[in-house]
Amino acid sequence: MSYLSWLLLLSTAFALLERVLPARRGQDALRPQIANDLAYLLFNGHFYAVWVAGLVGGVALWARKGLGALSLLPENGWLDGRTPALQFLVFLVVSDFLQWCVHRILHGVPWLWQFHKVHHSVERMDWAANFRFHWMELVVYRSLLYVPLLWLGGDGGPLFAVAVFATAWGHFNHANLKLELGPLGYVFNSPRMHLWHHDASDEGGVAKNFGIVLSVWDFLFGTAYWPRRRSPMRIGYPGDGEMPRDLGRQALFPLWPRRS
């Protein structure tokens, strides 16, 4: 199946699951900004993602061949010839750690935070918020993520499987689902943990719960926050009223940061 088919299948599955096992009852599926987020889903999850991945991947392959010709890199990557299961595991762990680092950068570098605000401007959390992010974020993620991954070598199949798995887990993290992971919560991210990342207050500090698929990085590096209360009082960010409501001006944010 193509990635687009997986994306649509997973999205449909989580939309149905939220109706059966909601963590926050009474949250309408037709919430504010849902039309924008569905547009983000198709644009960021398919059209724009394919274009950016192709561009960054092409540059990385060109650089790899050039450096290999100069004997600055080995001809084969470390994962070449390894089993698909090992390739999947290495791709997952390495890519997730790199994304955790990029996520921290998006929060820590002021001008990058301006773009990341689009993701944090979601008003009610559900699976559709997974792909609600500014187009600039994809450039940053792909540039800092796929280049080192391509240098590992390996096959396209395991990398594709990681992309599908990460999409499924990203939907899960953002979903309005009442599902607990138990002890696995120290390894894998969850809806409850990620909801606290979107906390609009500074409870527990503003730097918390950056995990994408794996939560283990937050526990290892001291950015995990797991209070007894299930959810924050409000999600968003201080001053999120500045965010425009329409998709076009959100794409231009922060160049046009006025709310309609």
LOTIFI-334466 format. One record per residue (C-alpha): residue in one letter; x, y, z. Coordinates in steps of 0.25 Angstrom, whole numbers, plus 5000, padded with zeros to 4 digits. Example, Ala and Ser with C-alpha at 12.3 -4.5 7.8 and 13.67 -1.06 7.14 Angstrom:
2
a504949825031s505549965029
***
This chain:
260
m500050005000s500550144997y500750245009l499550325005s498650195006w499250175020l499050315024l497550315020l497350175027l498050215040s497250345040t495950275038a496250175049f496650285059a495450365056l494550245059l495350205072e495150345077r493650325076v493750195084l494850225095p494850375097a495750425108r494950555108r493550525106g492650635099q493750675090d493150695076a493850635064l493550765057r494350845066p494950985063q495950985052i495650835048a495550875033n496950945034d497550825041l496950725030a497650815020y498950805027l498750655028l498750645013f499750755010n500750725020g500550575021h500550555006f500850664995y501850755002a502450635010v502750564997w503350684990v504250725002a504750585005g505050564990l505850694990v506650665003g506850525000g507350554986v508350654992a508750555002l509050444992w509750534983a510650574995r510850434999k511350394985g512250514985l512850484998g512950334995a513750374982l514750454991s514850335000l514250415012l513150315014p513050165012e512450115000n511350045008g510550095020w510550015033l509149965031d509449905017g509149755017r508549755031t507249685034p505949765032a505649755046l506949815051q506849925040f505449965045l505949965060v507150055057f506350145047l505250165058v506250195070v507150285062s506050365055d505250375067f506450425075l506750525064q505350575064w505350595079c506550685077v505950755066h504650775074r505450835086i506150925076l504750975071h504451015085g505851075089v506151155077p505251285077w505051295062l504751145060w503751155071q502951255063f502751155053h502451045063k501351125069v500451085058h500450935064h500250985078s499051075074v498150955073e496950985082r496450845085m497350725084d497050605075w497750515064a497550625053a498550715060n499750615057f500050685044r499650825048f500950895046h501651005038w502250975025m503551025030e503650915041l503650805030v504850875024v505550875037y505250735041r505550675028s506850745026l507350705040l506750565040y506850495026v508250535023p508850455034l507850345032l508250325018w509650315021l509350195030g508950125017g507950015018d506749985010g505550065007g504549965012p504849975027l504950125026f503550125020a503050035031v503650135041a502950255034v501650175035f501850135049a502250275053t500950335047a500150235054w500750275067g500750415064h499250405062f499150325075n499950435083h498950545079a497750465079n496550485089l496650345094k496550285108l497650175107e498850155117l500150095114g500550055128p502050025130l502150045115g501950185117y503350205121v503750165107f502650205098n501950335097s500450345100p499250435098r499250475113m500750505113h500750585100l499550665104w500350725115h501350765105h500250855099d499950915113a499751065111s500351095125d501751075131e501350965141g502450875142g503250965134v503151005119a504150905114k503450765116n503050645108f503750665095g503550515091i503050475077v502950325077l503850295089s503650365103v504950305108w505750425103d504950515113f505250425124l506650405121f506950555119g506050615130t504950675122a503850575126y502550635133w501550535138p500550605149r499450525156r498450615149r498050555135s498050685127p498450825127m497450935129r497650995115i498450955103g499151055094y500251155097p500251295104g499751395094d499151295085g498051385081e499051445071m498951325062p498051355050r496851265048d496951245033l497951145026g498551245017r499051335028q499451225037a500351185025l500951325025f501151335040p501951395046l502051485035w500651525036p500351495051r499051575052r497751495056s496551525048
***
